[in-house]
Amino acid sequence: MAETAYCVKCKAKKTMDKAKKVTMKNGRPAMKGVCAACGCGMYKILPVK
């Protein structure tokens, strides 16, 4: 499944390469990766389950 997130450099929703699930300091899950189009870092906060 290709994860999508908002890229601030492209100013649009793009697919995320090298996506990996991480946990923030406050315990919330997030997805971290790079934009497939420009290579800029991307971060998406996921819902708590």
HUHUHU-V503628 format. One record per residue. N is the residue number from 1. RES is the residue in one small letter. SS is DSSP state (A for helix, B for strand, O for the rest). OMEGA is omega in radians with two decimals (* if undefined). Layout:
n={N,N}
res={RES,RES}
ss={SS,SS}
omega={OMEGA,OMEGA}
This chain:
n={1,2,3,4,5,6,7,8,9,10,11,12,13,14,15,16,17,18,19,20,21,22,23,24,25,26,27,28,29,30,31,32,33,34,35,36,37,38,39,40,41,42,43,44,45,46,47,48,49}
res={m,a,e,t,a,y,c,v,k,c,k,a,k,k,t,m,d,k,a,k,k,v,t,m,k,n,g,r,p,a,m,k,g,v,c,a,a,c,g,c,g,m,y,k,i,l,p,v,k}
ss={O,O,O,B,B,B,B,O,O,O,O,B,B,B,B,B,B,B,B,B,B,B,B,O,O,O,O,O,B,B,B,B,B,B,B,O,O,O,O,O,B,B,B,B,B,O,O,O,O}
omega={3.12,3.14,3.10,3.11,3.14,3.08,-3.11,3.12,3.12,-3.09,3.12,3.05,-3.12,3.07,-3.07,3.04,3.12,-3.11,3.05,-3.12,3.13,3.08,3.12,-3.12,-3.10,3.07,3.14,3.10,3.12,3.11,-3.10,3.14,3.11,3.14,-3.14,-3.08,-3.02,3.13,3.12,3.11,3.14,-3.13,-3.14,3.11,-3.09,3.12,3.08,-3.11,*}
